[in-house]
Amino acid sequence: MSLNLDLTGRVAVVTGGTRGVGAGIARSFLRAGAKVVVCARRPPDAAVTADGRTARFHAVDLREPAAVQEFFQGVAADHGRLDCLVNNAGGSPYRLLDGTTAERHARVVELNLIAPLTAALAAYEVMRDQPEGGSVIMIGSVSGTRPSPGTAAYGAAKAGLDNLARSMAVEWAPHVRVNTLVLGMVRTELSALHYGDEAGVAAVGATVPLGRLAEPTEIGDACVFLASGRAGYVSGASLLVHGGGERPAFLDAATVNHSKES
């Protein structure tokens, strides 16, 4: 692999790459010179573009193993190679554990854990036969490392995804590297829906040590690094991209109590 961040001639697949974080990742790969294929169940309202280049879209349901297999074989046939898979697709509605059935929670686990496994297995079939191998990047979440009330099944799936990536990194070495990006809060077109107006988004961002939410392209830049030769000895790693995490609540409580005492 190249020893810089120029991915010209490389081919990257970004699942769920039509909007939000996924689109930001796709744009970063386009700027790095890669050929990018994005997939989702439905086509985007507008093509994903950057620097005058456009990502190619394919419709696929990642929960259908046969369709996933056909999709990755098609990418290999069309482009002659597959260098990187970014497993970004996922998500969850807000549901308290006792607010619905185990079957509905299982669907969340299927989308956020089983579907990435299905995609990675299909990508590996292509990558393992390439002289330069390839790279798989899992998009994880801080929800997998802390309590996640309201999205417990999602958090459990993301915790499993991180562990899965570490096992893959061992089993598939040395030809395919596998890593996880552990994301915090990211500013997307849905941020206002989750956090209210711009003032609400800013208030949520202020709880992050770096003082703001991440931009999708910042997640994309981290993916480009992991896919590049600069990360050639990085495998089985969990890279935190969360702006310093969350300020512990006890610090604010201690500050309040201290001010009262003084």
CORQUI-V808206 format. One record per helix or strand of 2 or more residues. SS is the DSSP state (helix for helix, strand for strand). FROM is the first residue (numbers start at 0). TO is the last residue. If there is no record, write none. Layout:
SS,FROM,TO ; SS,FROM,TO
//
This chain:
strand,10,14 ; helix,19,30 ; strand,34,39 ; strand,48,49 ; strand,52,53 ; strand,55,58 ; helix,64,78 ; strand,83,86 ; helix,96,98 ; helix,101,126 ; strand,133,140 ; helix,141,143 ; helix,151,170 ; strand,175,182 ; strand,185,186 ; helix,190,194 ; helix,197,204 ; strand,213,214 ; helix,215,226 ; helix,228,230 ; strand,237,240 ; helix,248,260
//
